[in-house]
């Protein structure tokens, strides 16, 4: 169907009155289900061949440049520590402020991320984030005193706080249901690539040069944003229906029939706009209860499972366990990128829930093995084997986390909230994630001083609870449109 045909049909729809939808039942007929060939146009293209539109690929690539910026910002503080402390005469406490203030900035960015993305659009939110990041990198590059370092790091934190919400939500809203999981999971893969390449480049260049290099992906995304379409769902939400149809046609290909998907987006958006825009306090209503529990719960369990403590302080973990820190760090990078890639490839094949369950079981086992190695060390048993057990435990943890728990909570967060609360809910969920990240990052060394074995046994128990949480509460969103997912969750909450 061409765009002019679609425009005529949507113009006719504009003249009709839309009845309020029943939120206690699915909004769409069964013909819109997962096996509908009309909606899953990418499985059978216009000419019968499987294809992915070039515009969709390029648009997603532009969006996930922000994820690369996210990863490079997180990875910057590790390879630059000795150089910055030497050149600017910083103490350990001062450098700790530099490292941790990133999460403070990210919390600030998270608070406003949903509102900016809702009122100005997902593209504008990503553009704002890159302006913050560019200013931050310049401040670090030319800093002569510690305060400029802090200001730069805080600005970058604000930028990645915006990005951590805007990128997965935008990608989820522009992709068809049969590709949404894999495309959204590329967000986590690019974070991983940004961290790993920053570690690698930082081993060979000065910290000021590394900060300048960090500006490059920021500029790439900032200059590319005007070339990609806005989210069709956001355009429909703000009443720009013709632009929504046009953007959807661009993203699906000029020969794709997008009438059913456009109608679904329009009907669902109009139904939810009959409700008031919810504030963060307004999220705690029964109809959003399950979405809120799932979204916030996954973020808390993701962070309290110990990921930031283990990744940020991997070197000290290996040293404490009696293993080579250089070999351990290289092994972690060698495991993390392939396992993250595997998770992206499996996302829309196996589904979200199976990957989450496998991931949570793996992280539970990995932490248990690491704890066991410290127990053996404390008991002075198997001294030749316990360091290897620690390495295996950390690698099992990192690999398992990368295949599911790293990406899927952000994928599900971008899928489960209705359009009228997505901004407030996204801000809350992103804020919770960064707050928990700061708590674990700050507390990890104190916990390890208390008891290395006890710390990992605690993480193992939390990961074990995550298995139960996923099995009981997390819905399978594979092969369902965003509107179907949100209608089913609203239905669940309204029946309680």
C-alpha distance (Angstrom), angle and dihedral (degrees) to the residues before:
residue distance angle dihedral
X1 . . .
X2 3.80 . .
X3 3.77 125.1 .
X4 3.81 96.4 -106.5
X5 3.80 90.3 55.7
X6 3.79 90.0 49.9
X7 3.80 91.9 47.9
X8 3.83 91.7 53.3
X9 3.78 91.1 50.3
X10 3.80 94.2 46.2
X11 3.81 91.0 46.8
X12 3.79 88.4 57.6
X13 3.79 89.1 50.6
X14 3.81 90.7 53.5
X15 3.80 88.9 63.8
X16 3.78 93.3 54.4
X17 3.79 125.8 85.8
X18 3.76 113.7 -118.6
X19 3.78 113.9 -139.5
X20 3.81 118.7 -138.2
X21 3.76 111.0 -92.0
X22 3.78 124.8 -124.4
X23 3.77 106.3 -115.7
X24 3.76 93.1 -166.1
X25 3.80 91.8 70.2
X26 3.79 136.1 42.2
X27 3.78 110.0 -78.3
X28 3.78 95.6 -144.4
X29 3.80 134.1 63.9
X30 3.77 118.4 -109.3
X31 3.80 90.8 -103.2
X32 3.81 86.8 77.7
X33 3.78 91.9 61.3
X34 3.76 128.6 121.6
X35 3.80 94.1 -82.1
X36 3.79 96.6 52.7
X37 3.79 107.8 124.1
X38 3.77 91.0 -160.3
X39 3.78 93.4 63.0
X40 3.80 97.6 35.4
X41 3.76 90.6 61.3
X42 3.77 92.7 151.7
X43 3.79 90.7 64.3
X44 3.80 89.1 56.7
X45 3.75 112.9 21.6
X46 3.76 127.1 -159.4
X47 3.78 91.1 -83.7
X48 3.79 94.3 39.1
X49 3.78 93.9 -102.4
X50 3.76 124.5 117.8
X51 3.80 111.1 -107.5
X52 3.79 143.2 154.8
X53 3.83 115.5 -143.9
X54 3.79 113.9 -110.7
X55 3.81 91.1 -133.5
X56 3.81 90.8 57.7
X57 3.82 92.0 50.0
X58 3.81 94.1 47.5
X59 3.80 92.9 44.3
X60 3.80 91.3 52.0
X61 3.80 90.5 47.0
X62 3.81 91.3 53.8
X63 3.82 90.7 49.2
X64 3.81 95.1 49.9
X65 3.80 92.2 52.0
X66 3.80 80.3 80.2
X67 3.80 88.9 57.6
X68 3.81 89.3 53.3
X69 3.82 88.5 53.5
X70 3.82 87.8 50.6
X71 3.82 91.2 54.2
X72 3.80 95.6 44.6
X73 3.82 90.7 51.2
X74 3.80 91.6 52.7
X75 3.79 92.9 45.5
X76 3.82 96.7 46.2
X77 3.80 99.2 83.1
X78 3.82 96.5 57.4
X79 3.85 104.0 61.5
X80 3.83 93.6 34.0
X81 3.80 99.8 52.4
X82 3.82 99.4 98.2
X83 3.83 94.1 41.6
X84 3.82 95.8 49.3
X85 3.80 93.6 44.1
X86 3.81 91.0 49.8
X87 3.82 98.4 44.0
X88 3.80 96.7 44.0
X89 3.82 97.8 31.7
X90 3.80 94.0 -120.9
X91 3.78 124.8 169.2
X92 3.78 124.9 -137.3
X93 3.81 91.8 -98.4
X94 3.81 91.9 52.3
X95 3.78 92.5 48.9
X96 3.80 90.3 47.7
X97 3.81 87.9 57.6
X98 3.80 89.0 51.0
X99 3.79 91.6 52.0
X100 3.79 98.4 43.6
X101 3.82 99.3 41.0
X102 3.82 87.5 75.4
X103 3.81 89.9 73.6
X104 3.82 91.1 48.5
X105 3.80 89.6 55.1
X106 3.80 90.2 45.5
X107 3.81 90.4 55.0
X108 3.81 89.6 52.4
X109 3.81 90.2 49.4
X110 3.79 91.1 46.6
X111 3.82 92.4 55.1
X112 3.81 92.4 58.5
X113 3.81 99.0 30.1
X114 3.78 97.3 91.2
X115 3.79 94.8 45.9
X116 3.80 94.0 48.8
X117 3.81 91.8 46.2
X118 3.82 91.0 48.4
X119 3.80 99.3 45.3
X120 3.81 101.7 33.5
X121 3.79 101.3 24.0
X122 3.80 136.9 -105.7
X123 3.83 93.4 -83.4
X124 3.80 92.7 52.2
X125 3.81 90.4 48.9
X126 3.81 90.0 53.9
X127 3.81 90.1 47.3
X128 3.81 92.1 52.0
X129 3.79 90.3 49.0
X130 3.79 92.2 54.4
X131 3.80 92.3 49.7
X132 3.81 88.5 55.0
X133 3.80 91.0 47.4
X134 3.83 94.4 48.1
X135 3.81 91.7 50.1
X136 3.79 89.1 47.3
X137 3.81 94.6 50.9
X138 3.82 90.9 48.5
X139 3.82 90.8 50.3
X140 3.81 90.4 52.7
X141 3.81 93.4 44.5
X142 3.82 94.6 54.9
X143 3.80 99.1 31.7
X144 3.81 117.7 132.5
X145 3.81 97.6 174.4
X146 3.79 135.3 38.7
X147 3.82 94.5 -105.9
X148 3.80 92.8 64.4
X149 3.79 88.8 50.8
X150 3.80 89.7 53.2
X151 3.81 92.8 47.5
X152 3.79 91.8 49.2
X153 3.80 93.4 47.4
X154 3.82 91.1 46.9
X155 3.84 91.5 51.7
X156 3.80 91.0 49.8
X157 3.80 88.4 49.4
X158 3.81 90.7 54.0
X159 3.79 88.7 50.5
X160 3.80 96.2 51.1
X161 3.80 90.2 43.9
X162 3.81 86.8 61.6
X163 3.80 92.4 42.7
X164 3.79 94.8 50.3
X165 3.81 88.8 64.7
X166 3.80 104.0 29.7
X167 3.81 99.6 49.8
X168 3.84 101.1 53.3
X169 3.81 92.2 39.8
X170 3.81 92.8 50.3
X171 3.81 93.4 46.7
X172 3.81 91.7 47.3
X173 3.81 91.1 50.8
X174 3.81 96.3 50.3
X175 3.82 100.3 44.3
X176 3.82 128.2 80.9
X177 3.79 117.4 -111.8
X178 3.81 96.0 -105.7
X179 3.83 91.5 58.2
X180 3.78 101.9 28.4
X181 3.80 97.6 97.8
X182 3.81 96.1 50.1
X183 3.80 94.5 43.0
X184 3.82 92.8 48.2
X185 3.81 91.1 46.8
X186 3.82 89.3 58.4
X187 3.83 83.2 75.9
X188 3.81 89.2 70.5
X189 3.82 92.9 41.3
X190 3.80 91.1 55.5
X191 3.82 91.0 47.7
X192 3.80 87.0 54.1
X193 3.82 91.6 48.4
X194 3.81 91.5 48.1
X195 3.81 91.9 52.2
X196 3.81 94.5 45.0
X197 3.82 96.0 47.1
X198 3.80 91.4 46.5
X199 3.80 89.5 53.2
X200 3.81 89.6 49.4
X201 3.82 98.2 44.7
X202 3.80 91.2 41.7
X203 3.79 90.1 61.0
X204 3.83 89.8 64.7
X205 3.83 108.2 31.2
X206 3.80 137.4 58.5
X207 3.82 117.4 -95.5
X208 3.80 92.1 -113.7
X209 3.80 91.7 52.9
X210 3.82 89.5 47.7
X211 3.81 89.4 54.3
X212 3.81 90.5 51.1
X213 3.80 90.0 49.7
X214 3.81 87.4 53.6
X215 3.82 89.1 64.1
X216 3.82 93.1 62.1
X217 3.84 99.1 74.9
X218 3.83 89.0 42.1
X219 3.80 90.3 57.7
X220 3.82 92.2 44.0
X221 3.80 91.6 57.5
X222 3.81 95.4 39.1
X223 3.82 92.9 52.9
X224 3.82 93.1 42.7
X225 3.81 98.3 50.1
X226 3.85 95.2 82.8
X227 3.82 88.6 57.4
X228 3.83 96.8 58.9
X229 3.82 128.1 72.0
X230 3.78 124.6 -107.0
X231 3.78 119.0 -110.5
X232 3.83 108.9 -77.0
X233 3.80 90.0 -142.4
X234 3.80 93.1 52.8
X235 3.81 91.0 46.9
X236 3.82 89.6 52.0
X237 3.82 90.1 48.1
X238 3.82 92.5 56.1
X239 3.81 92.3 45.6
X240 3.82 99.3 -104.7
X241 3.79 92.8 129.6
X242 3.80 99.5 160.0
X243 3.80 90.9 50.4
X244 3.80 88.7 48.2
X245 3.80 91.1 54.7
X246 3.80 91.5 45.8
X247 3.81 92.9 49.4
X248 3.80 91.2 48.5
X249 3.81 91.0 50.8
X250 3.82 91.2 50.7
X251 3.79 91.7 49.8
X252 3.80 95.3 47.0
X253 3.82 97.6 41.6
X254 3.78 131.7 -94.7
X255 3.83 93.8 -91.6
X256 3.82 96.9 45.7
X257 3.80 120.5 111.1
X258 3.81 102.7 -127.3
X259 3.80 98.1 165.7
X260 3.81 96.4 107.5
X261 3.79 94.1 46.0
X262 3.82 92.4 45.5
X263 3.82 90.8 49.1
X264 3.80 91.1 49.3
X265 3.81 92.7 50.6
X266 3.81 91.5 46.9
X267 3.81 95.9 47.7
X268 3.77 94.8 46.3
X269 3.80 93.8 45.1
X270 3.80 92.9 48.7
X271 3.81 91.0 48.9
X272 3.79 93.2 52.0
X273 3.80 93.2 44.0
X274 3.80 87.4 65.6
X275 3.79 84.2 71.5
X276 3.78 122.1 70.9
X277 3.78 121.3 -101.0
X278 3.79 105.3 -94.6
X279 3.79 124.0 -128.3
X280 3.81 120.2 -147.1
X281 3.84 88.5 -93.0
X282 3.80 88.7 50.3
X283 3.79 90.2 59.0
X284 3.81 90.2 74.0
X285 3.80 92.4 78.3
X286 3.76 124.1 118.5
X287 3.81 95.8 -110.0
X288 3.81 91.8 59.8
X289 3.80 95.5 37.7
X290 3.79 100.6 106.0
X291 3.79 94.2 41.0
X292 3.80 89.7 52.2
X293 3.81 94.2 46.6
X294 3.80 92.1 48.9
X295 3.81 96.0 44.0
X296 3.81 97.8 44.2
X297 3.81 93.8 35.9
X298 3.80 94.1 55.1
X299 3.81 91.8 49.3
X300 3.82 92.8 49.9
X301 3.80 92.9 47.5
X302 3.82 91.7 44.2
X303 3.81 91.7 57.0
X304 3.81 100.3 33.8
X305 3.80 88.4 52.9
X306 3.82 83.3 78.7
X307 3.80 104.4 -110.1
X308 3.80 98.6 139.8
X309 3.77 93.4 44.2
X310 3.80 91.5 50.7
X311 3.81 96.7 43.5
X312 3.82 97.3 40.2
X313 3.79 94.2 46.4
X314 3.80 101.5 30.4
X315 3.80 92.3 124.2
X316 3.80 93.0 55.9
X317 3.82 90.4 45.8
X318 3.79 91.3 55.1
X319 3.82 91.7 45.8
X320 3.81 91.1 49.6
X321 3.80 89.9 49.7
X322 3.81 91.5 49.7
X323 3.81 96.1 -111.5
X324 3.81 130.8 127.9
X325 3.81 108.6 -89.7
X326 3.83 94.0 -153.3
X327 3.80 94.3 52.1
X328 3.79 91.0 44.1
X329 3.81 93.7 51.1
X330 3.82 93.1 47.9
X331 3.81 89.8 48.4
X332 3.82 90.7 51.8
X333 3.81 92.7 53.2
X334 3.82 90.2 45.3
X335 3.81 89.7 55.3
X336 3.82 100.3 37.8
X337 3.81 101.7 58.8
X338 3.86 98.0 45.5
X339 3.82 92.3 45.0
X340 3.82 92.1 48.3
X341 3.82 88.6 50.1
X342 3.82 90.4 49.4
X343 3.80 89.8 51.9
X344 3.81 90.3 53.4
X345 3.81 91.3 50.7
X346 3.82 93.5 47.7
X347 3.81 97.4 42.5
X348 3.81 96.5 92.3
X349 3.79 94.8 29.9
X350 3.80 104.0 53.7
X351 3.80 97.9 20.6
X352 3.80 132.7 -122.9
X353 3.80 100.4 -80.9
X354 3.84 98.2 52.8
X355 3.81 91.3 48.3
X356 3.81 91.5 47.4
X357 3.80 91.5 49.8
X358 3.82 93.3 48.6
X359 3.81 90.0 45.6
X360 3.82 94.2 49.5
X361 3.82 92.3 47.5
X362 3.82 89.9 49.3
X363 3.80 93.9 49.7
X364 3.80 89.9 47.9
X365 3.81 90.5 52.5
X366 3.82 93.0 44.4
X367 3.82 93.0 53.2
X368 3.81 90.7 45.5
X369 3.82 91.0 54.0
X370 3.82 91.5 47.9
X371 3.82 90.1 49.5
X372 3.82 90.2 48.2
X373 3.80 90.8 53.8
X374 3.81 91.0 54.9
X375 3.81 91.2 46.9
X376 3.81 89.6 53.5
X377 3.79 89.6 47.5
X378 3.82 91.7 51.2
X379 3.81 90.4 49.0
X380 3.81 90.7 46.6
X381 3.82 90.1 -123.6
X382 3.82 128.9 141.1
X383 3.80 91.7 -1.0
X384 3.81 91.7 174.6
X385 3.80 93.1 51.4
X386 3.81 104.3 38.0
X387 3.86 95.4 75.0
X388 3.80 89.7 52.8
X389 3.80 90.4 49.4
X390 3.83 88.4 52.3
X391 3.81 91.2 51.6
X392 3.80 92.2 47.1
X393 3.81 90.5 48.0
X394 3.81 93.6 51.3
X395 3.82 92.4 45.5
X396 3.82 92.1 48.0
X397 3.80 88.8 49.5
X398 3.82 95.4 47.6
X399 3.81 93.3 43.7
X400 3.81 93.1 47.6
X401 3.80 92.6 45.7
X402 3.80 91.3 49.4
X403 3.80 94.1 53.4
X404 3.80 95.6 55.6
X405 3.81 124.7 -18.1
X406 3.80 92.6 57.3
X407 3.80 98.0 58.2
X408 3.79 109.8 15.0
X409 3.84 99.6 68.5
X410 3.83 87.6 57.5
X411 3.81 91.1 45.9
X412 3.81 92.0 51.1
X413 3.82 92.0 43.7
X414 3.80 88.6 57.4
X415 3.82 91.9 49.8
X416 3.79 109.3 42.8
X417 3.82 107.1 57.1
X418 3.84 122.4 84.1
X419 3.79 117.7 -119.2
X420 3.82 94.3 -107.3
X421 3.84 93.0 58.9
X422 3.80 100.8 27.7
X423 3.81 93.9 101.7
X424 3.81 96.5 49.5
X425 3.80 93.1 38.9
X426 3.79 92.6 47.4
X427 3.80 91.3 50.9
X428 3.81 91.5 49.8
X429 3.80 95.5 46.4
X430 3.82 92.9 45.8
X431 3.82 91.3 47.2
X432 3.81 91.0 51.0
X433 3.80 90.3 50.2
X434 3.81 93.9 52.4
X435 3.81 93.3 42.2
X436 3.80 91.1 53.2
X437 3.81 89.2 44.9
X438 3.80 90.3 55.6
X439 3.82 92.3 47.1
X440 3.81 93.0 53.0
X441 3.81 93.9 42.1
X442 3.80 91.3 50.4
X443 3.81 97.6 41.7
X444 3.80 100.5 40.9
X445 3.80 98.2 86.5
X446 3.81 91.2 46.2
X447 3.80 90.1 50.6
X448 3.80 91.8 49.4
X449 3.82 89.9 50.5
X450 3.80 88.7 52.3
X451 3.81 95.1 48.5
X452 3.80 129.4 -28.6
X453 3.79 92.3 -161.2
X454 3.81 92.3 44.6
X455 3.81 91.3 51.0
X456 3.79 93.0 55.2
X457 3.81 93.5 41.9
X458 3.83 87.1 54.7
X459 3.82 91.5 50.4
X460 3.81 89.7 47.1
X461 3.81 90.9 53.2
X462 3.82 91.8 50.0
X463 3.81 90.4 49.5
X464 3.82 88.6 49.9
X465 3.80 89.7 53.2
X466 3.80 88.2 50.4
X467 3.82 88.7 62.4
X468 3.82 90.1 57.3
X469 3.82 92.5 44.1
X470 3.81 92.6 53.0
X471 3.81 93.6 44.2
X472 3.81 93.4 50.5
X473 3.81 106.3 33.9
X474 3.80 115.8 14.3
X475 3.84 113.2 94.7
X476 3.79 123.8 -141.7
X477 3.80 106.7 -112.6
X478 3.80 99.0 177.2
X479 3.81 114.6 125.2
X480 3.81 95.3 8.2
X481 3.78 128.9 110.4
X482 3.80 118.6 -117.3
X483 3.79 89.3 -110.3
X484 3.83 92.8 53.7
X485 3.81 91.9 48.7
X486 3.80 93.6 49.4
X487 3.82 93.5 45.1
X488 3.81 91.9 52.2
X489 3.81 92.4 49.6
X490 3.81 91.7 48.1
X491 3.79 87.9 49.7
X492 3.80 91.4 51.2
X493 3.81 93.6 50.3
X494 3.82 94.7 45.5
X495 3.81 90.9 56.0
X496 3.80 94.3 55.4
